[in-house]
């Protein structure tokens, strides 16, 4: 028994020595790293194990794809010259800042003091190319252009969403598309009447081709899908809709391009309309005068012509640690909504011909341009100014579609048709290559 007590006493002494020697330099284990599947702490959780009250969180920043801050956390201010360029995206009717509050009001995993002992929320990164957005807005402002510019990448990522003038955001507001809608009418033509050749009279059923009155000697003329796009024939596409019939027109639009679908996006709900209730309306719908669509939708359709995939648009990328920059949670990923297939060679050649006729170029090797213009007649009596569109698909290593919409081209610049706005589009393409 005496020997056992001695052994126990010795063991206790050794343990006491080890404890004393290690107590001064013990290191705490680092906290576990957060991953996309690890939920960060929320405002209702304690800041530390000792805290018993909810953590006060100041909202985190919102940034562009490269991390450039668009909207600061605590004061919700726009740094530099981003206020006008992004104000109607994050505020106003679009209110993207409010939509993202669930993420910016989630506590940052790496404690970031907001200045008053509270914690700064996580950063949300978006798909926006901040220098491109601000440059385009400044350009529209300098030129006195009222309208919008939309740039969407082939995977659905919105890189620029600029709107100047009016209320709301023009790129998200449905409006009559005019002849730019013929990119979809052409797909309908090739679907139901592949290789169609039509003797275009220039004028029929109260409808005129845009150049008929000035050049009646050009008619009638044999028109295929390529020349119908290059010459922007109203009669060709009107007769396509009439011959196919309203039921088949809508069946194709809805299956291939989800036309009647209410699109729920992180920018809100997007909705198109079309009136094919009579043959007269059906004819005019064929060349874009009985629809309302958003420029965002037109851009998505432009990409689909070359990729064969209609994508869900998105502007939110991920949440990120505002201290370390580490990605915490992926918010959006490319999502295919429909697969209409790629445009026929005739459609591609027609759109390429439009870009060539406009004289558009892109300063990058191995890049091809495809374009369509549109002049939307808003009222028969001229009480509301026509809307002009130029849509350009830039096919390079990555495909992007740019949609320029101008609502004051006639009064401000004296341009009767959208083709007169080609100089503006050329300048925007230059910005796209540089920013």
Secondary structure, 3 states (H helix, E strand, C coil): CHHHHHHHHHHHHHHHHHHHHHHCCCCCCCCCCCCCCCCCCCCCCCCCCCCCCCCCEECCCEECCCCCEEECCCCCCCCCCHHHHHHHHHCCCCCHHHHCHHHHCCECCCCCECCCCCEEECEEEECCCHHHHHHHHHHHHHHCCCEEEEEEECCCEEEEEEEECCCCCHHHCCECCHHHHHHHHHHHHHHHCCCCCEEECCEECCEECCCCCCCHHHCCEEECHHHHHHCCCHHHHHHHHHHHCHHHHHHHHHHHHCCCCCEEECCEEECCEECCCCHHHHHHHCCCCCEEECHHHHHHHHHHHHHCCEECCECEEEEECCCCCCEEEECCCCCEEECCCCCCHHHHHHHHHHHHHHCCCCCCCCCEEEEEEEEECCCCCCCCCCEEEEEEEEECCCEEEEEEEECCHHHHHCCCCHHHHHHHHHHHHHHHHHC
